[in-house]
Amino acid sequence: GGDSAFHAVEQAASLQRVCVNGSEVFSLILSHLLPDLMENGTVLGIEFYAATANAPLDERNRLLKQSARVVTNAILTNGADGMDMPAAVRHWRCLRHLTAVIVAVITNCGFGVAELFDYRNQHASALDVFSGGLHGIRLADGNVPGIDGSEYILAENLDDRDRCERENFRRVCVTLSAQLLSLLDAFIFPDSLDASLPASQLHGLALVRTNEPRLGLAQGPLLASLIRLSLLLLCHLEPSSVKFLQCCSRLRCFVHWTLELIRESVALAGYSAAFHTLTAPLDRMVLAVVLHAHRTLARCSAVLYEIEASSYRTYFSSEEAQKKAFKRLFR
């Protein structure tokens, strides 16, 4: 995660300037880059660290988790363990930059926080045409694979071209959001830290409160970008899926950290007015989370009705899969 990785992303981003399908090509490249980072780790030469670690060889995303351990240990010990501190900072900065790029791509596709309230981006159909999800897109429970060009072109067969473009963008944006959040989970919620301990919360908050200066301050802290991605998943994932459940758990933690930052700003500035200049972006994020949570509850009730009123063969591969989906709606 150094300057070479940063420049590689920037060169790929230049594809967006291509007149024909530049943004689409760049999005598909990103959808394959993220799974590669999940599988092979984000630290160059991480195989050396993984060989000396005690992690089991069959551990899921072993190289990614080892990359996160190396970076996390360096940050927590100020460079005394793992890699040196400047390298760890550059590594996290590169991941933060990648997040900012993906958020910019998603916003450019018309799926920003405000656009999520547009009913044109909502689907009334109970069954998603391409993924088979119930009132939302169904993603794989494990690592989400990249989108192939043939899959992207598949939606070109739709009669309505505007709907076709919006459907392609929706699938790509949801895929990128799920991939990136799963990638960053290893760093923000590392296995090496006990989630119940205050040190774990402080570690995650310290990572997500910073800005990405190379893209300006328009996106706000990394925490705001993570909430944007989570809201997109909240609106478009299948409510009874594992990914949706993970999204809700993650978003709950993000909202908690957002309130912490707002409380800090209030204490430092000595004011109590909502939507003040210092906290207005975070205040809007909290409001958006509340509104989208209410809309999501309505989708959950619609899914629950479909499950109870239909045979399991209508939407699921087995009766056991239907029961698991039913239980997830109440968690």
Residue, then its C-alpha position, 0 to 999 in steps of 0.5 A: g500500500g504505497d505510492s505505486a498502489f496509489h498511482a495504479v488506482e489513479q491511472a485506472a481512474s483515468l479510464q473515466r475520461v474515455c468517451v465510450n464506457g469509461s466509467e463502466v470499465f473503471s467500475l468493473i476493474l474496481s470490482h475485480l481489484l477488491p476481491d483480489l485484495m481480499e484474497n491476496g492481502t493488501v501488504l506487499g510480501i505478506e506471505f512472509y508475515a503469514a508464514t511466521a504467524n500462528a494463524p491456521l492455513d485454512e483461515r478465511n481471507r488469511l492473507l488479508k487478516q494478516s495484513a490487517r494484523v501487521v498494520t494494526n500492531a504497527i499503529l497500536t505500538n507506534g511501529a514497535d511491532g509489525m511494519d514501521m509506523p510511516a509505512a503503516v500510515r501510508h498503507w492506511r492512507c492508500l486504503r482511505h484513498l481507494t474508499a474515497v475513489i469508490v464513493a466518488v464513483i458511486t455518487n457519480c452513478g447517481f446513488g448518493v445519499a440524497e438520490l437514495f430517497d428517489y423512488r426511481n432507484q427503488h424496485a417494486s418487483a418482489l424478485d430481483v431479475f438478475s440475482g434472484g433476491l427477494h425485494g433486493i439484490r442477493l449477494a454471496d454470503g462469502n467474498v463477493p466476486g467481481i462483475d464480468g463484462s458479459e454480466y454487465i451487458l446482460a442488462e442491455n437486453l432490457d427494452d427501457r434504456d434508462r432502466c437498463e443503465r440504472e440497473n447496471f449502475r445499481r448492481v455495480c455500486v452495490t457490489l463495490s460497496a459490499q466488497l469495500l466494506s468487507l475489505l475494511d472490516a479486517f482493519i477497523f474490526p480486527d480479530s486481534l482486538d476484543a470488540s468488547l474492550p474500549a481499546s478496540q472501539l478507540h482503535g476503530l474510531a481513530l481510523v475512521r475519523t480522518n479525512e482524505p486530503r488528496l481528494g479534498l474535504a468534500q466527502g468529510p471523514l472516512l466515517a461519513s464515506l462508510i455510512r454512505l456505502s452502508l446506506l446504499l446496501l441498506c436500501h438495495l440488499e435483500p433484507s433476509s440475506v447474511k450481507f444485509l445482517q452484516c450491514c446492519s451490525r456494521l452501520r450500528c457501530f458507525v452511528h455510535w462513532t458518529l455520535e461520539l464525534i458530534r459529542e466531541s465537537v459540541a464539547l470543544a466548541g461549546y454549542s448545542a444547536a443541530f446542523h451547526t457548521l462543524t457537525a452539519p455533515l454528520d448530523r445529516m448522516v444521522l438523519a439519513v440513517v434514521l429515515h432509511a431505517h424506517r424505509t428498510l423496516a417497510r421492506c422487511s415487512a414486505v419480505l416477511y409477508e412474501i415468505e409467509a404467503s408463498s411456498y419455499r420453492t418460490y424464492f429459495s432453494s430449500e425449506e432450510a434456506q427459507k427458515k434461515a431467511f425468516k430468522r434473520l428478519f427478526r435479528 
